[in-house]
Amino acid sequence: MKTASSMRDDLAKLYEDLRAGRVDRKDVKEMTNIAGKIISSAAVQVKYFAERKERPDIAFLNEPESR
């Protein structure tokens, strides 16, 4: 997972796997917890740069050209 878009894709696949019974709920809970922490840390960066009136270059939030 290199971008927020790829994380969304991964989480959608994880949701499908959970509904199909291919993955354990405990594992899904841990994975979504980690995803939430990654998103929160990116949000902190964005807020920091906004306060400084700067434009951040956060690779995780950049969309790939091919999307």
N, C-alpha and C positions, 0 to 999 in steps of 0.2 A: 504494500500500500504506500504509494508515494504522494497521492493527492487526496483532497476531500472527496472528489468525485469517485475515485477508486475505492475509498472507504465506504461511500454510499452503496456502490455496487457490491462490495463484499458483504455489507450488512444486509442487503436485500437477499443475497444468496443464502446467507446464514438464516434469515427468516424462513425462506423456502425450505431449507434443510430441517429446521426445527419443526415446521408444520408437517413435514413428511416423516418425521421420526428418525432422521439420519444423524442427528446430533443431540447430545444430552443438554437438558436445560441448564445445568450447572455450568457447563462450558460456555453456553450462549451468554449467560449472565456475566461471566468473567470477561468474555470478549467485548460485550457491549459496555462494560465498566471501563475497560481500557480505552475503547473508542471515545467514550465521553471525556476521559481525562485528556486525550490528545486534542479533541475539539476545544476543551476549556483552555488548554495551554495556548492554542492558536488565538483564541479570543482575547486572552490577556495580552498577547503580542500586538494584536490589532488595536486594542484600547490604548496601550502604551504609546504606539506611534500616533494615534489620533490625538492624544493629549499633547504630544510634541509637534503636532501639525506636520507630520512627515508621512510619506507614503512608504509602507513596508514592502519588502520583497520577501515574502514567505512562500517558499517552494511548495509547501503542503497545500496552500490555497490557490496556487496558480493552476489554471486549466490547461491540460495538454492541447496542443494545436489540432490534433486529429479528432477531437470530440465534436 
